[in-house]
């Protein structure tokens, strides 16, 4: 840390989340005396929260207490009290990526978020607002001008085919969704008829069905140059239990590509070119296998 006129300081760029820390003064560890938020372990670390969302509620008329609760805090009603600023009640929070259900409690009465149009009914019949933290993904289907209802479903919503409805556009149907980092299979449903995305060449086979595939916040792009005459090239490896049907790669120019979101760690993989297995010629890292044909090695760093 750099010495200043009043003490010591250091600026560090942090991602959203909860961060524990201590100071070390001439070798002696100490907790931040200006931060009253500590963890509950014996180490007594100070905790800094970098927020990534602000719950806001505009209350018309008098209100004495406004609380927000949801699945992110086990629906506790004695934790997240909103602060009034002008005619808006608000509180900054940190939420991990994913879908969060929540409601406000205004002077003891529950209500969904009037500024959030996405809601769902829970098992008790309560109407909860749904907040999604992640990256925006656009699902687009051209044509089908005469369709009555168009939906998209995938492993991001447990394949519920009547929940995510696309809006009609000038040349087809579309919807923007927020999804957390991960790998997703999906299909469109047009008036009850299920089929993969005709604009997306990346596919995966699950239970004998061909689904379209998209990676949100991918951590690696697999590439294979050449093989312009190949009919189909798929990627298979330890990340999908060496499924021979693998991930169908897209043919772009003089190379085949597909992006995956992989957690930090070691992965083994191969390409399958029209049924023939081969290691990645663009990757110098490989190791032998039980068939003595080799596997390419990929390390994803934290």
C-alpha positions as CSV (number, residue, x, y, z in Angstrom):
1,X,0.0,0.0,0.0
2,X,1.1,3.6,-0.6
3,X,1.6,6.0,2.2
4,X,-0.6,9.1,2.2
5,X,-1.0,12.2,4.4
6,X,-3.6,10.4,6.5
7,X,-2.6,6.7,6.3
8,X,-2.1,4.1,3.6
9,X,-4.2,3.2,0.6
10,X,-4.3,1.0,-2.5
11,X,-6.9,0.8,-5.3
12,X,-7.8,-2.7,-6.6
13,X,-10.3,-3.5,-9.3
14,X,-12.7,-6.2,-8.0
15,X,-15.4,-8.1,-9.7
16,X,-18.9,-8.1,-8.1
17,X,-19.0,-10.4,-5.1
18,X,-18.1,-10.8,-1.4
19,X,-14.4,-10.3,-0.6
20,X,-12.6,-11.1,2.6
21,X,-9.4,-9.2,3.5
22,X,-6.9,-8.1,6.2
23,X,-4.1,-5.6,6.5
24,X,-0.5,-6.6,7.3
25,X,1.3,-3.9,9.3
26,X,5.0,-4.7,9.6
27,X,4.2,-8.4,9.6
28,X,1.3,-8.2,12.0
29,X,-2.1,-9.1,10.5
30,X,-5.1,-6.9,11.5
31,X,-8.8,-6.5,10.6
32,X,-9.9,-3.2,9.0
33,X,-10.9,-1.0,12.0
34,X,-13.2,1.0,9.8
35,X,-15.2,-1.9,8.5
36,X,-17.7,-3.4,10.9
37,X,-18.7,-6.3,8.5
38,X,-16.7,-9.4,9.4
39,X,-17.0,-13.1,8.5
40,X,-18.1,-15.6,11.2
41,X,-15.0,-17.7,11.2
42,X,-12.2,-17.6,13.8
43,X,-10.0,-15.7,11.3
44,X,-12.2,-12.6,11.8
45,X,-11.6,-11.2,8.3
46,X,-13.2,-8.0,7.2
47,X,-15.7,-8.4,4.3
48,X,-16.2,-6.0,1.4
49,X,-19.3,-6.4,-0.8
50,X,-19.1,-5.1,-4.3
51,X,-22.7,-4.8,-5.4
52,X,-24.1,-5.6,-8.9
53,X,-27.7,-4.8,-8.5
54,X,-30.0,-2.2,-6.9
55,X,-33.5,-3.1,-5.9
56,X,-35.8,-0.1,-6.3
57,X,-39.4,0.4,-5.5
58,X,-41.4,3.6,-6.0
59,X,-44.0,3.8,-3.3
60,X,-47.0,6.0,-3.8
61,X,-48.3,7.4,-0.5
62,X,-46.9,6.9,2.9
63,X,-44.8,3.8,3.8
64,X,-42.8,3.2,7.0
65,X,-40.9,0.0,6.1
66,X,-40.0,-1.6,2.9
67,X,-38.2,-5.0,2.7
68,X,-37.1,-7.2,-0.2
69,X,-36.8,-11.0,0.2
70,X,-36.3,-13.8,-2.2
71,X,-34.6,-17.2,-2.8
72,X,-31.3,-15.4,-2.6
73,X,-31.8,-15.0,1.2
74,X,-34.2,-17.8,1.9
75,X,-37.0,-15.3,2.0
76,X,-35.9,-13.8,5.3
77,X,-37.9,-10.7,6.2
78,X,-35.5,-9.2,8.7
79,X,-32.4,-8.7,6.6
80,X,-32.8,-6.5,3.5
81,X,-34.4,-3.2,4.5
82,X,-34.7,-0.6,1.7
83,X,-33.6,3.0,2.3
84,X,-35.9,5.9,1.2
85,X,-34.3,8.3,-1.2
86,X,-36.8,10.9,-2.4
87,X,-39.9,8.9,-3.4
88,X,-37.9,5.7,-4.2
89,X,-36.9,3.0,-1.8
90,X,-33.7,1.1,-2.7
91,X,-31.0,-1.2,-1.5
92,X,-27.8,-2.3,-3.3
93,X,-27.1,-6.0,-3.2
94,X,-24.8,-8.6,-4.6
95,X,-26.5,-11.5,-6.5
96,X,-24.8,-14.4,-8.2
97,X,-25.5,-15.1,-11.8
98,X,-28.8,-17.0,-12.4
99,X,-32.5,-16.5,-12.0
100,X,-33.8,-15.0,-8.7
101,X,-37.4,-14.9,-7.5
102,X,-38.3,-12.1,-5.1
103,X,-41.0,-9.8,-3.7
104,X,-41.2,-6.6,-1.8
105,X,-42.9,-6.3,1.6
106,X,-44.4,-2.8,2.2
107,X,-45.6,-2.3,5.8
108,X,-46.2,-6.0,6.2
109,X,-47.9,-6.6,2.8
110,X,-46.3,-8.6,0.0
111,X,-46.2,-7.4,-3.6
112,X,-44.3,-8.2,-6.8
113,X,-42.0,-5.7,-8.4
114,X,-44.3,-3.4,-10.5
115,X,-41.3,-2.4,-12.6
116,X,-40.5,-5.9,-13.6
117,X,-42.8,-7.6,-16.1
118,X,-41.4,-11.1,-15.6
119,X,-43.3,-13.0,-12.9
120,X,-44.2,-16.6,-12.0
121,X,-46.5,-18.3,-9.5
122,X,-44.9,-20.4,-6.9
123,X,-46.3,-23.6,-5.3
124,X,-48.2,-21.6,-2.7
125,X,-49.9,-19.5,-5.3
126,X,-47.8,-16.3,-4.6
127,X,-46.8,-14.1,-7.6
128,X,-43.1,-13.6,-7.5
129,X,-41.0,-11.3,-9.7
130,X,-38.1,-12.9,-11.6
131,X,-34.7,-11.3,-11.9
132,X,-32.0,-12.7,-14.2
133,X,-28.3,-11.9,-13.7
134,X,-26.0,-12.8,-16.5
135,X,-25.4,-12.0,-20.1
136,X,-28.0,-11.1,-22.7
137,X,-28.6,-13.8,-25.4
138,X,-30.8,-13.1,-28.4
139,X,-32.9,-15.9,-29.8
140,X,-34.2,-15.2,-33.3
141,X,-36.3,-17.2,-35.7
142,X,-36.9,-15.9,-39.2
143,X,-40.1,-16.5,-41.1
144,X,-43.2,-18.3,-39.7
145,X,-45.3,-15.1,-40.3
146,X,-48.5,-17.0,-39.9
147,X,-47.6,-18.8,-36.6
148,X,-49.8,-18.1,-33.7
149,X,-47.4,-18.8,-30.8
150,X,-43.6,-19.2,-30.9
151,X,-41.6,-20.2,-27.8
152,X,-38.0,-21.2,-27.0
153,X,-37.1,-23.8,-24.4
154,X,-33.9,-25.4,-23.3
155,X,-32.0,-26.7,-20.3
156,X,-32.0,-23.1,-19.0
157,X,-35.7,-23.5,-18.1
158,X,-36.0,-27.2,-17.7
159,X,-37.4,-27.6,-21.2
160,X,-40.8,-26.0,-20.4
161,X,-42.2,-25.3,-23.8
162,X,-44.9,-22.8,-22.9
163,X,-43.0,-20.3,-20.7
164,X,-40.6,-18.2,-22.9
165,X,-42.7,-16.6,-25.6
166,X,-41.0,-14.8,-28.5
167,X,-42.3,-11.5,-29.9
168,X,-43.2,-11.0,-33.5
169,X,-40.8,-8.8,-35.5
170,X,-40.8,-7.5,-39.1
171,X,-39.0,-10.6,-40.4
172,X,-39.8,-13.3,-37.8
173,X,-39.8,-13.8,-34.1
174,X,-37.2,-12.8,-31.4
175,X,-36.6,-12.5,-27.7
176,X,-33.7,-11.3,-25.5
177,X,-32.9,-13.3,-22.4
178,X,-30.4,-13.0,-19.6
179,X,-28.5,-16.2,-18.8
180,X,-25.7,-17.0,-16.5
181,X,-22.4,-18.3,-17.8
182,X,-22.8,-21.9,-19.0
183,X,-23.5,-24.2,-21.9
184,X,-27.1,-24.4,-23.1
185,X,-29.2,-26.6,-25.4
186,X,-32.4,-25.2,-26.9
187,X,-35.1,-25.6,-29.4
188,X,-37.9,-23.4,-30.9
189,X,-41.6,-24.4,-30.6
190,X,-43.8,-23.1,-33.3
191,X,-47.5,-23.8,-32.7
192,X,-46.5,-27.0,-30.8
193,X,-43.9,-28.1,-33.3
194,X,-40.4,-28.5,-31.8
195,X,-37.2,-28.0,-33.9
196,X,-33.6,-26.7,-33.6
197,X,-32.5,-23.3,-34.6
198,X,-32.0,-23.2,-38.4
199,X,-29.6,-20.3,-38.2
200,X,-27.3,-22.0,-35.6
201,X,-24.9,-24.7,-37.0
202,X,-23.7,-25.6,-33.5
203,X,-25.7,-28.6,-32.3
204,X,-25.7,-31.3,-29.6
205,X,-27.6,-34.6,-29.5
206,X,-29.5,-35.4,-26.2
207,X,-31.6,-38.5,-25.8
208,X,-31.7,-38.9,-29.6
209,X,-32.9,-35.4,-30.3
210,X,-30.9,-32.7,-32.1
211,X,-30.8,-29.5,-30.1
212,X,-29.1,-26.2,-31.0
213,X,-26.2,-25.2,-28.7
214,X,-25.0,-21.9,-27.4
215,X,-22.3,-21.0,-24.8
216,X,-22.7,-18.0,-22.6
217,X,-19.4,-16.3,-21.5
218,X,-17.3,-19.1,-23.2
219,X,-13.9,-19.7,-21.8
220,X,-12.4,-21.4,-24.9
221,X,-12.9,-21.5,-28.6
222,X,-12.0,-24.8,-30.2
223,X,-10.7,-24.4,-33.8
224,X,-9.8,-26.8,-36.6
225,X,-8.4,-25.4,-39.8
226,X,-8.9,-27.0,-43.2
227,X,-11.1,-30.1,-43.9
228,X,-13.2,-28.0,-46.3
229,X,-14.6,-31.2,-47.8
230,X,-15.8,-32.6,-44.5
231,X,-19.5,-33.1,-44.1
232,X,-19.6,-32.9,-40.3
233,X,-17.0,-32.3,-37.6
234,X,-17.8,-32.7,-33.9
235,X,-15.9,-32.1,-30.7
236,X,-15.8,-34.7,-28.0
237,X,-13.9,-35.0,-24.8
238,X,-13.8,-35.4,-21.0
239,X,-16.2,-32.5,-20.7
240,X,-19.0,-34.5,-22.3
241,X,-17.9,-38.0,-21.3
242,X,-16.5,-38.7,-24.8
243,X,-19.9,-38.7,-26.4
244,X,-19.3,-39.8,-30.0
245,X,-22.1,-37.5,-31.2
246,X,-20.3,-34.6,-29.5
247,X,-20.8,-30.9,-30.2
248,X,-21.3,-30.2,-33.9
249,X,-18.9,-27.4,-35.0
250,X,-19.6,-24.5,-37.3
251,X,-17.8,-24.2,-40.6
252,X,-16.5,-20.6,-41.0
253,X,-14.2,-19.9,-43.9
254,X,-11.2,-22.2,-43.7
255,X,-11.9,-23.4,-40.2
256,X,-14.4,-25.2,-38.0
257,X,-15.2,-23.6,-34.6
258,X,-17.2,-24.0,-31.5
259,X,-17.1,-22.2,-28.1
260,X,-17.6,-23.8,-24.7
261,X,-17.9,-22.5,-21.2
262,X,-15.5,-24.7,-19.1
263,X,-14.6,-24.3,-15.5
264,X,-10.9,-24.1,-14.5
265,X,-9.1,-27.4,-14.8
266,X,-7.7,-30.0,-17.2
267,X,-9.6,-31.4,-20.1
268,X,-8.9,-34.0,-22.7
269,X,-10.5,-33.8,-26.2
270,X,-10.5,-34.8,-29.8
271,X,-12.1,-33.9,-33.1
272,X,-14.2,-36.4,-35.0
273,X,-14.0,-35.6,-38.8
274,X,-16.7,-37.5,-40.7
275,X,-16.4,-40.3,-38.1
276,X,-12.6,-40.3,-37.8
277,X,-11.1,-39.4,-34.5
278,X,-8.0,-37.1,-34.5
279,X,-6.1,-34.9,-32.0
280,X,-6.0,-31.2,-32.4
281,X,-3.1,-30.4,-34.9
282,X,-3.1,-26.8,-33.6
283,X,-2.4,-27.8,-30.0
284,X,1.0,-29.0,-29.0
285,X,-0.2,-30.4,-25.7
286,X,-1.3,-34.1,-25.8
287,X,-1.0,-37.3,-23.8
288,X,-1.3,-41.0,-24.6
289,X,-4.5,-42.9,-24.0
290,X,-5.3,-46.6,-23.6
291,X,-5.6,-46.9,-27.4
292,X,-2.2,-45.3,-28.0
293,X,-3.9,-42.8,-30.3
294,X,-3.4,-39.7,-28.0
295,X,-5.7,-37.1,-26.6
296,X,-5.3,-33.3,-26.9
297,X,-4.9,-31.6,-23.5
298,X,-6.5,-28.2,-22.6
299,X,-5.9,-26.3,-19.4
300,X,-8.4,-23.6,-18.4
301,X,-6.8,-21.2,-16.0
302,X,-8.7,-19.7,-13.0
